[in-house]
Amino acid sequence: MNLRCKLELLTDDKGPVIDSIELDSTAGDWQVAECKIKLSGTHPLYIRYTGKGNIDLLDISFK
């Protein structure tokens, strides 16, 4: 049974969502996921989890 969850990326704690990443929260192994966002200037980055249960983030990187 796959339980889908989502990581939403925002530049403000109240939205709007600028992109999102869907994951399988029951995969058991680490998953690699990516998205491309285009911003100019300096902004905070909020990552909001939506789904059941919880997940762990091993690494986050920016290019």
C-alpha positions as CSV (number, residue, x, y, z in Angstrom):
1,M,0.0,0.0,0.0
2,N,1.6,3.3,-1.1
3,L,0.8,6.3,1.0
4,R,1.5,9.4,-1.1
5,C,2.8,12.5,0.7
6,K,3.9,15.8,-0.5
7,L,6.6,18.3,0.3
8,E,5.4,21.8,-0.6
9,L,7.9,24.6,-1.2
10,L,7.0,28.2,-0.2
11,T,8.8,31.5,0.2
12,D,6.3,32.6,2.9
13,D,5.0,30.5,5.8
14,K,1.4,31.1,4.6
15,G,1.9,30.5,0.8
16,P,1.5,30.4,-2.0
17,V,3.1,27.1,-2.9
18,I,5.8,27.6,-5.6
19,D,6.4,23.9,-6.3
20,S,5.8,20.5,-4.7
21,I,7.4,17.1,-4.6
22,E,5.3,13.9,-4.3
23,L,6.8,11.0,-2.4
24,D,5.8,7.5,-1.2
25,S,5.9,7.6,2.6
26,T,6.0,3.8,2.9
27,A,9.0,3.2,0.6
28,G,11.2,2.2,3.5
29,D,14.4,3.2,1.6
30,W,15.8,6.7,1.0
31,Q,14.3,8.3,-2.1
32,V,15.8,11.0,-4.3
33,A,13.5,13.7,-5.5
34,E,14.0,17.0,-7.1
35,C,12.2,20.0,-8.5
36,K,13.2,23.2,-10.3
37,I,12.2,26.5,-9.0
38,K,13.1,29.9,-10.4
39,L,13.5,32.8,-8.0
40,S,15.4,36.0,-8.2
41,G,16.8,37.8,-5.1
42,T,17.0,36.5,-1.6
43,H,14.0,34.6,-0.1
44,P,13.4,32.3,2.8
45,L,12.5,28.8,1.9
46,Y,9.7,26.9,3.8
47,I,9.2,23.2,3.3
48,R,5.7,22.0,4.4
49,Y,4.9,18.3,4.7
50,T,1.4,17.1,3.9
51,G,0.4,13.5,4.3
52,K,0.0,10.9,7.0
53,G,2.8,9.8,9.3
54,N,6.2,11.5,9.0
55,I,9.3,11.4,6.9
56,D,13.0,12.2,7.5
57,L,15.1,14.4,5.2
58,L,18.6,13.1,4.8
59,D,20.0,15.9,2.6
60,I,18.9,19.0,0.8
61,S,21.0,20.8,-1.8
62,F,20.7,23.8,-4.1
63,K,22.3,24.3,-7.5
